[in-house]
Amino acid sequence: MTETSNPAKPILGYTDTETVKLDFDNTTFRTVKYWALKTMKQFKLEGFIILKSSKNSYHVVFNRTVSWSENMSIVAWVTLLTGFEKLSKWLIMQCIKQSSTLRISSKIEKPSPRIVYRQGKEKGQICNFIYYRKLIKNIIRKLEST
C-alpha cells in the first residue's frame, strides 16, 4: 500500500439461515415485486420488503422464519422459475456458505440498499433484519467518523 492509496472498505451484510432472501440483479422493480408476491403467497411467507441496492438491482427479505432446508428450497424454486442467471449464481454461493447474505453497507460505486416497498406482516424476520441493518449502519457511521 502506498501513502496515496485508500484503505480497503469492508462490505458489511446480514447473514443468517432462517430468513428467505432474494438478490435480483439487472431486473426491473415490477418484475421483482411480481416474484416477491408470488413467492410470499406460494410459501405463506406473511410479508416482504424490497430494497433497492443499485440501478435495476433489488434485495427481497421475507417475514416468516424457515429452516435452512426450506429456505434453499424456496430460493431454488424462484431461481428455477425465473431462469435468472445471476440469481442462480447467488443461490449457489449461499449453498456453498451454508447461510444467505444480503449487503447492508455501500460497495464501491453502489450506495447502501434502501427500502423501497413493503407488503404484509413485518413482526418476524423482517423486524430482525431491520434491527441488524440499523445496528450495522450505526457501526459504519461510527467507524467513518473516527
C-alpha positions in Angstrom: 0.0 0.0 0.0 1.2 3.5 -0.8 0.6 6.7 1.1 -1.8 7.9 -1.6 -3.9 4.7 -1.7 -7.2 4.5 0.2 -7.6 1.7 2.8 -10.0 -1.0 1.7 -13.5 -0.5 3.0 -15.2 -3.7 4.2 -18.6 -4.7 2.7 -20.9 -5.5 5.6 -24.1 -7.6 5.3 -26.8 -9.5 7.0 -26.3 -13.3 7.2 -28.5 -16.0 8.6 -30.1 -19.3 7.8 -33.7 -18.7 8.7 -34.7 -15.7 6.6 -35.7 -16.2 3.0 -33.8 -13.6 0.9 -33.5 -13.0 -2.8 -30.9 -11.0 -4.7 -32.1 -9.8 -8.1 -29.6 -8.1 -10.4 -30.5 -6.4 -13.7 -34.2 -6.8 -13.0 -37.0 -4.2 -13.1 -38.8 -3.3 -9.9 -42.1 -4.5 -11.4 -40.6 -8.0 -12.1 -39.1 -8.2 -8.6 -42.4 -7.2 -7.0 -44.2 -9.8 -9.1 -41.8 -12.6 -7.9 -41.9 -11.4 -4.3 -45.7 -11.5 -4.2 -45.8 -14.9 -6.0 -43.2 -16.3 -3.6 -44.9 -14.9 -0.5 -48.3 -16.4 -1.5 -46.9 -19.8 -2.6 -44.9 -20.4 0.6 -47.1 -18.4 3.1 -44.2 -16.1 4.0 -46.5 -13.5 5.5 -44.8 -10.4 4.1 -41.7 -8.9 2.5 -39.7 -5.8 1.9 -37.9 -4.8 -1.2 -34.6 -2.9 -1.0 -33.0 -1.1 -4.0 -29.3 -2.0 -4.0 -28.4 -0.2 -7.2 -30.0 0.6 -10.6 -32.2 -2.3 -11.5 -30.9 -4.4 -8.6 -33.0 -5.3 -5.6 -33.0 -7.4 -2.5 -36.1 -9.1 -1.1 -36.4 -10.1 2.6 -39.4 -12.3 3.7 -41.0 -12.3 7.1 -41.7 -15.9 8.1 -39.0 -17.9 9.9 -38.0 -21.0 8.0 -35.5 -23.9 8.3 -32.3 -23.7 6.2 -33.7 -26.6 4.0 -37.0 -24.8 3.4 -35.1 -21.5 2.8 -33.0 -23.0 0.0 -35.9 -24.9 -1.4 -37.9 -21.6 -1.8 -34.9 -19.7 -3.3 -34.3 -22.7 -5.7 -38.0 -22.6 -6.7 -37.8 -18.9 -7.6 -34.4 -19.4 -9.3 -35.8 -22.2 -11.5 -39.0 -20.4 -12.4 -37.3 -17.1 -13.2 -34.3 -18.6 -15.1 -32.3 -15.6 -13.9 -28.6 -16.5 -14.2 -27.3 -14.0 -11.6 -29.9 -15.3 -9.0 -28.8 -18.8 -9.8 -25.1 -17.9 -9.1 -26.2 -16.1 -5.9 -28.1 -19.2 -4.8 -25.1 -21.4 -5.4 -22.9 -19.2 -3.3 -25.4 -19.2 -0.4 -25.5 -23.0 -0.6 -21.7 -23.2 -0.5 -21.5 -20.9 2.5 -24.5 -22.7 4.2 -26.1 -19.3 5.0 -27.5 -16.5 3.0 -26.3 -12.9 2.9 -27.5 -9.6 1.7 -25.3 -6.4 1.6 -26.1 -3.6 4.1 -23.2 -1.3 3.5 -22.2 0.6 0.4 -20.0 -1.1 -2.1 -17.6 0.8 -4.4 -20.0 2.9 -6.5 -23.1 1.4 -5.0 -24.9 3.0 -2.1 -26.3 1.2 0.9 -29.5 -0.6 -0.1 -32.7 1.3 0.8 -36.2 0.0 1.4 -38.5 0.9 -1.5 -41.5 -1.3 -0.9 -43.3 -3.1 2.0 -46.0 -5.7 1.8 -47.7 -7.7 4.6 -46.5 -8.5 8.1 -43.1 -7.4 9.4 -43.0 -8.6 13.0 -40.8 -11.7 12.3 -37.7 -12.0 10.2 -38.2 -8.5 8.6 -38.1 -7.0 12.1 -34.9 -8.9 12.8 -33.4 -7.8 9.5 -34.3 -4.1 10.1 -32.9 -4.2 13.7 -29.5 -5.6 12.5 -29.5 -3.3 9.5 -29.8 -0.3 11.8 -27.1 -1.7 14.1 -24.7 -2.3 11.2 -25.4 1.2 9.7 -24.7 2.8 13.1 -21.4 0.9 13.3 -20.4 2.1 9.9 -21.2 5.7 10.8 -19.1 5.4 13.9 -16.2 3.9 12.0 -16.4 6.6 9.4 -16.4 9.4 12.0 -13.1 8.2 13.6 
